[in-house]
Amino acid sequence: MSGLQIENRIWDTVETLPRERLRVLQTERLRSCVRQASQIPFYREALSRLGVDADTISGPEDVRRLPITTKEDLRQYYPLDLLAVPREKLVRIHGSSGTTGKPTFVAYTAEDLNLWTELCARFLVAGGLRPKHTVHIAFGYGLFTGGFGLHQGVERVGAAIVPAAAGNTVRQILLLKDLDADVLICTPSYALNIAEVARAEGITPADWSLKYGHFGGEPWTEDMRLRIEQEMGILAFNNYGLSEIIGPGVSGECAARRGMHLAEDHFIVECLNPDTLEPVAEGEQGELVITTLTKQAMPLLRYRTRDIASIDTSPCPCGRTFARMSRVVGRTDDMLIIRGVNVFPSQIEEALLRVDGTAPHYLIEVDRPGTLDRVTVKVELRPQDFSDRMREMQALRARIDREIHAITGIRVNVELVEPNSLERFVGKSRRVIDHRKGT
Ligand code: DLL
């Protein structure tokens, strides 16, 4: 663990609004959001079918009367048929990082862009960013919201930006060192990749000025955080968002790092049982369903994120009153059902990181040769632990198998592979190949 600590600073006093006043603000905004959404024929019809009139909304709970929106709805109205403003009001269009088929787009008015910038500044400051810092952004700049979103947030705070973008890891390390970056921004898997290449080049944390990392865009575990912090000598902060809603900035960690504060003044976030769409009890895991309260160009009502997490409204020592979401444990569409047991790739990652001698690089392959599912987990060894001795390697495999079984309850085939043999990612990682799909 790094010895660094950060001072608690709050970007916007609204973040400490008493929850009773937050309710009032959310209620007012929910009414205006329903009015704004009514500009879109799709929502106008759905709202009138459900008999919802903005004036009858009396509290944030009334969000439950609104229609649900899914990714399929966005696909159906491709490319930009869910606009609530005339096209000439748009100033930016981004897209989701969907790996299959057409992307889904998100459009911004000038006001939306300003909001997005503020939300990114908010979590960056909560996680230690100060105007004196130099920030290295190794996210892709493009349709993906990571690069531009974080860039705008850092600019708003007034720190210096090195817009390195993703890729060419050796060069990233040169820039990080020579420009004395204090902060690294990228996906957690790319941070690990950078750390690994730096180590191979003989660089230790003493050789650079990095102090903080802001990582997001994909699920990662607490053990992964520890691993990145140790390798880089930094404090690592988690931040969450999705392009359909606005991009990064939906939530982020404060100095206490006990969950990510949701920007509840701009979003109502429900945590629902994905099968019944009923709310789960506070602290229990469910699917996050988000309503945008203030977005102009593309307001979304009860958007099913498919992300599984829990929500905690208990007071946080930092003084912010906004609820915190847990890490995302996985996505409903990433969840593997293995012989009837639900398993998230993040659980396998957690198990692997508990076994000394493995690198946090892995690939999960699932197939069904006969009638039973078979899972193979390919795990990369660290160069120093790679051995010719059969007995040592077998003991390591057995340890991995035991940890995976303890966390997931399933037995898998563990295949140890050579150092540096699995694919490395500069953006979001892909850890699962499910051969059962499409069969
Ligand atoms: O990944 C936005 C973003 C960029 C967030 C950079 C944070 C930092 P999309 O490409 O639309 O947008 O992907 C959104 O990524 O639904 C989650 O499944 C996942 N995700 C994003 N942040 C986290 C996180 C951006 N901190 C999808 N932990 C979301 C876990 C995350 N999953």
Boltz pocket constraint, residues with backbone or C-beta under 6 A from the ligand:
constraints:
  - pocket:
      binder: B
      contacts: [[A, 95], [A, 96], [A, 97], [A, 98], [A, 144], [A, 145], [A, 146], [A, 186], [A, 215], [A, 216], [A, 217], [A, 218], [A, 219], [A, 220], [A, 238], [A, 239], [A, 240], [A, 241], [A, 242], [A, 243], [A, 244], [A, 247], [A, 248], [A, 249], [A, 305], [A, 307], [A, 327], [A, 328], [A, 331]]
      max_distance: 6.0
